[in-house]
């Protein structure tokens, strides 16, 4: 699911939620302590291990991401 919201006069922000494996494939960075950090194989594996562990406990897992885009983009 994607929702688009106005961020300012020039930019919008997209919020995306869905299956963790799908969101991870689309993502290049993650936020930690309000800092943007490049996703690398080890961090990707860590998040994959975490959501698989939780799903084996019967929990439903959703991932959330965002992207800032120009107003002109559709």
N, C-alpha and C positions, 0 to 999 in steps of 0.2 A: 504494500500500500504506500502511496506517495501523496503528500499534501504540499501545496505551494503557498507560501505566505510572503507578503511584502516585508522586506528588511529595511529598505530606505528608498529614496527616489530613484536610485539607479540599479538596485539589486533586489532579488528575491531569494528566499531560502527554501530548499526542498527538504522535507523530513521524510525519511524512508524507514519502514519497519517491515520485517519479514523473517524468514528462516535464516539462522545464523550462517549456514554454509553459503547461501546466496549473497547475503550482505558482505561477507568476508571476500568473496570473489570480486565484488564491485569496489571494494575499498582499497585505498593506498596508504591511509594514515589512521591513527587512533589518537584519542586524547587521554593524557595522563597528567594529573595535576595542572590542568588547563594548558598543557603544552602539546603541540602537534608532533607526533612521532611517526616516522615511516614504518609501515608494516613490513616485516621481513619474515623469512621462513620460520624462525624460532618463535616469534610472537604469534604468527598465524597458527602454528602448531599448538601453542599454549591455549589460545582461545578455542580451537577445535577440541582439544582434550577436555576443556572445562564444559563446553555445551554438551559434549557426548556423555560426560560423567553425570551431569544433571538430568539429561534425558533418560539415562538408564535407571534413574530413580523415579521415573514416571512423570517428571516435570515437563511442562511445555515451555520451550525457550523461544523468545523473540529477540532479534537484534534490532538496533536503531542506529541510523546514521543521518548525516545531513550533507548538503552541498549548497554552496552559495553560487548563484548564477546571475548573469545580467538580465535585466527586465526584457531585453529583446529576444532572449532564448526561449524556445517553446519546449 
